[in-house]
Amino acid sequence: MYEELIKKKIIVSLRSGWIRVSPHFYNTDDEIKELLNNV
């Protein structure tokens, strides 16, 4: 899943075998929806 998210230019990190998502106030609703649709 990590590689697929990266290919789609969804920025996540891999930490100890877990995918880390770190949304912030500057992420748009559309960006959050795109992440959720791809998880």
Biopython code that builds the backbone (N, CA, C, O; Angstrom):
import numpy as np
from Bio.PDB.StructureBuilder import StructureBuilder

atoms = [
    (1, "MET", "N", (0.820, -1.183, 0.000)),
    (1, "MET", "CA", (0.000, 0.000, 0.000)),
    (1, "MET", "C", (0.871, 1.256, 0.000)),
    (1, "MET", "O", (0.546, 2.237, -0.669)),
    (2, "TYR", "N", (1.967, 1.230, 0.740)),
    (2, "TYR", "CA", (2.864, 2.392, 0.810)),
    (2, "TYR", "C", (3.321, 2.820, -0.584)),
    (2, "TYR", "O", (3.256, 3.998, -0.935)),
    (3, "GLU", "N", (3.782, 1.850, -1.370)),
    (3, "GLU", "CA", (4.281, 2.164, -2.707)),
    (3, "GLU", "C", (3.187, 2.752, -3.598)),
    (3, "GLU", "O", (3.444, 3.668, -4.379)),
    (4, "GLU", "N", (1.979, 2.227, -3.481)),
    (4, "GLU", "CA", (0.860, 2.737, -4.286)),
    (4, "GLU", "C", (0.523, 4.176, -3.909)),
    (4, "GLU", "O", (0.253, 4.991, -4.791)),
    (5, "LEU", "N", (0.532, 4.502, -2.630)),
    (5, "LEU", "CA", (0.261, 5.875, -2.197)),
    (5, "LEU", "C", (1.340, 6.820, -2.714)),
    (5, "LEU", "O", (1.030, 7.917, -3.178)),
    (6, "ILE", "N", (2.593, 6.408, -2.640)),
    (6, "ILE", "CA", (3.699, 7.231, -3.125)),
    (6, "ILE", "C", (3.577, 7.454, -4.635)),
    (6, "ILE", "O", (3.793, 8.567, -5.115)),
    (7, "LYS", "N", (3.233, 6.403, -5.385)),
    (7, "LYS", "CA", (3.052, 6.537, -6.839)),
    (7, "LYS", "C", (1.978, 7.566, -7.172)),
    (7, "LYS", "O", (2.067, 8.263, -8.183)),
    (8, "LYS", "N", (0.961, 7.655, -6.315)),
    (8, "LYS", "CA", (-0.134, 8.602, -6.534)),
    (8, "LYS", "C", (0.165, 9.974, -5.940)),
    (8, "LYS", "O", (-0.704, 10.845, -5.886)),
    (9, "LYS", "N", (1.421, 10.155, -5.493)),
    (9, "LYS", "CA", (1.895, 11.422, -4.924)),
    (9, "LYS", "C", (1.147, 11.816, -3.655)),
    (9, "LYS", "O", (0.936, 12.996, -3.375)),
    (10, "ILE", "N", (0.752, 10.793, -2.895)),
    (10, "ILE", "CA", (0.177, 11.005, -1.577)),
    (10, "ILE", "C", (1.324, 10.811, -0.598)),
    (10, "ILE", "O", (1.883, 9.719, -0.497)),
    (11, "ILE", "N", (1.670, 11.856, 0.113)),
    (11, "ILE", "CA", (2.865, 11.832, 0.949)),
    (11, "ILE", "C", (2.563, 11.158, 2.285)),
    (11, "ILE", "O", (1.771, 11.646, 3.091)),
    (12, "VAL", "N", (3.218, 10.027, 2.487)),
    (12, "VAL", "CA", (3.139, 9.266, 3.726)),
    (12, "VAL", "C", (4.560, 8.812, 4.050)),
    (12, "VAL", "O", (5.463, 8.944, 3.225)),
    (13, "SER", "N", (4.751, 8.283, 5.245)),
    (13, "SER", "CA", (6.068, 7.739, 5.580)),
    (13, "SER", "C", (5.893, 6.335, 6.134)),
    (13, "SER", "O", (4.830, 5.974, 6.639)),
    (14, "LEU", "N", (6.949, 5.561, 6.028)),
    (14, "LEU", "CA", (6.949, 4.198, 6.531)),
    (14, "LEU", "C", (7.782, 4.176, 7.803)),
    (14, "LEU", "O", (8.970, 4.497, 7.782)),
    (15, "ARG", "N", (7.153, 3.795, 8.913)),
    (15, "ARG", "CA", (7.824, 3.776, 10.220)),
    (15, "ARG", "C", (7.626, 2.415, 10.879)),
    (15, "ARG", "O", (6.506, 2.050, 11.235)),
    (16, "SER", "N", (8.684, 1.687, 11.037)),
    (16, "SER", "CA", (8.647, 0.368, 11.695)),
    (16, "SER", "C", (7.570, -0.538, 11.111)),
    (16, "SER", "O", (6.891, -1.261, 11.841)),
    (17, "GLY", "N", (7.419, -0.492, 9.787)),
    (17, "GLY", "CA", (6.447, -1.345, 9.129)),
    (17, "GLY", "C", (5.032, -0.792, 9.077)),
    (17, "GLY", "O", (4.135, -1.439, 8.535)),
    (18, "TRP", "N", (4.821, 0.382, 9.627)),
    (18, "TRP", "CA", (3.505, 1.026, 9.632)),
    (18, "TRP", "C", (3.526, 2.241, 8.717)),
    (18, "TRP", "O", (4.551, 2.911, 8.588)),
    (19, "ILE", "N", (2.393, 2.525, 8.082)),
    (19, "ILE", "CA", (2.276, 3.719, 7.251)),
    (19, "ILE", "C", (1.825, 4.867, 8.139)),
    (19, "ILE", "O", (0.819, 4.767, 8.841)),
    (20, "ARG", "N", (2.570, 5.948, 8.100)),
    (20, "ARG", "CA", (2.239, 7.119, 8.909)),
    (20, "ARG", "C", (1.673, 8.215, 8.012)),
    (20, "ARG", "O", (2.260, 8.575, 6.992)),
    (21, "VAL", "N", (0.528, 8.731, 8.417)),
    (21, "VAL", "CA", (-0.129, 9.844, 7.742)),
    (21, "VAL", "C", (-0.118, 10.995, 8.729)),
    (21, "VAL", "O", (-0.427, 10.812, 9.907)),
    (22, "SER", "N", (0.233, 12.167, 8.260)),
    (22, "SER", "CA", (0.340, 13.308, 9.164)),
    (22, "SER", "C", (-0.350, 14.538, 8.566)),
    (22, "SER", "O", (0.315, 15.464, 8.102)),
    (23, "PRO", "N", (-1.697, 14.540, 8.579)),
    (23, "PRO", "CA", (-2.407, 15.695, 8.022)),
    (23, "PRO", "C", (-2.229, 16.933, 8.894)),
    (23, "PRO", "O", (-2.012, 16.835, 10.102)),
    (24, "HIS", "N", (-2.323, 18.077, 8.271)),
    (24, "HIS", "CA", (-2.181, 19.354, 8.967)),
    (24, "HIS", "C", (-3.285, 20.296, 8.535)),
    (24, "HIS", "O", (-4.065, 19.981, 7.636)),
    (25, "PHE", "N", (-3.350, 21.428, 9.161)),
    (25, "PHE", "CA", (-4.407, 22.403, 8.870)),
    (25, "PHE", "C", (-4.362, 22.904, 7.434)),
    (25, "PHE", "O", (-5.379, 23.369, 6.919)),
    (26, "TYR", "N", (-3.212, 22.822, 6.775)),
    (26, "TYR", "CA", (-3.110, 23.326, 5.406)),
    (26, "TYR", "C", (-3.505, 22.306, 4.354)),
    (26, "TYR", "O", (-3.535, 22.636, 3.168)),
    (27, "ASN", "N", (-3.813, 21.064, 4.752)),
    (27, "ASN", "CA", (-4.322, 20.089, 3.791)),
    (27, "ASN", "C", (-5.770, 20.432, 3.468)),
    (27, "ASN", "O", (-6.552, 20.796, 4.347)),
    (28, "THR", "N", (-6.107, 20.310, 2.197)),
    (28, "THR", "CA", (-7.477, 20.618, 1.785)),
    (28, "THR", "C", (-8.390, 19.415, 2.030)),
    (28, "THR", "O", (-7.927, 18.288, 2.205)),
    (29, "ASP", "N", (-9.685, 19.681, 2.039)),
    (29, "ASP", "CA", (-10.654, 18.592, 2.170)),
    (29, "ASP", "C", (-10.479, 17.585, 1.041)),
    (29, "ASP", "O", (-10.581, 16.378, 1.261)),
    (30, "ASP", "N", (-10.218, 18.073, -0.157)),
    (30, "ASP", "CA", (-10.029, 17.181, -1.303)),
    (30, "ASP", "C", (-8.811, 16.277, -1.127)),
    (30, "ASP", "O", (-8.849, 15.111, -1.518)),
    (31, "GLU", "N", (-7.743, 16.795, -0.550)),
    (31, "GLU", "CA", (-6.548, 15.974, -0.305)),
    (31, "GLU", "C", (-6.843, 14.881, 0.718)),
    (31, "GLU", "O", (-6.392, 13.746, 0.561)),
    (32, "ILE", "N", (-7.587, 15.211, 1.752)),
    (32, "ILE", "CA", (-7.947, 14.214, 2.768)),
    (32, "ILE", "C", (-8.858, 13.153, 2.152)),
    (32, "ILE", "O", (-8.684, 11.962, 2.413)),
    (33, "LYS", "N", (-9.820, 13.571, 1.344)),
    (33, "LYS", "CA", (-10.716, 12.619, 0.674)),
    (33, "LYS", "C", (-9.931, 11.698, -0.251)),
    (33, "LYS", "O", (-10.208, 10.501, -0.312)),
    (34, "GLU", "N", (-8.957, 12.245, -0.969)),
    (34, "GLU", "CA", (-8.124, 11.441, -1.869)),
    (34, "GLU", "C", (-7.356, 10.385, -1.078)),
    (34, "GLU", "O", (-7.282, 9.231, -1.500)),
    (35, "LEU", "N", (-6.794, 10.761, 0.045)),
    (35, "LEU", "CA", (-6.093, 9.801, 0.901)),
    (35, "LEU", "C", (-7.047, 8.700, 1.345)),
    (35, "LEU", "O", (-6.737, 7.516, 1.211)),
    (36, "LEU", "N", (-8.195, 9.080, 1.868)),
    (36, "LEU", "CA", (-9.147, 8.094, 2.377)),
    (36, "LEU", "C", (-9.666, 7.175, 1.277)),
    (36, "LEU", "O", (-9.904, 5.992, 1.522)),
    (37, "ASN", "N", (-9.842, 7.697, 0.084)),
    (37, "ASN", "CA", (-10.296, 6.869, -1.036)),
    (37, "ASN", "C", (-9.239, 5.864, -1.471)),
    (37, "ASN", "O", (-9.563, 4.865, -2.114)),
    (38, "ASN", "N", (-7.990, 6.114, -1.131)),
    (38, "ASN", "CA", (-6.895, 5.234, -1.547)),
    (38, "ASN", "C", (-6.405, 4.311, -0.448)),
    (38, "ASN", "O", (-5.479, 3.528, -0.663)),
    (39, "VAL", "N", (-7.000, 4.392, 0.701)),
    (39, "VAL", "CA", (-6.580, 3.516, 1.812)),
    (39, "VAL", "C", (-7.511, 2.327, 1.889)),
    (39, "VAL", "O", (-7.342, 1.464, 2.751)),
]
sb = StructureBuilder()
sb.init_structure("model")
sb.init_model(0)
sb.init_chain("A")
sb.init_seg("    ")
for serial, (resi, resn, name, xyz) in enumerate(atoms, 1):
    if name == "N":
        sb.init_residue(resn, " ", resi, " ")
    sb.init_atom(name, np.array(xyz, "f"), 0.0, 1.0, " ", f" {name:<3s}", serial, name[0])
structure = sb.get_structure()
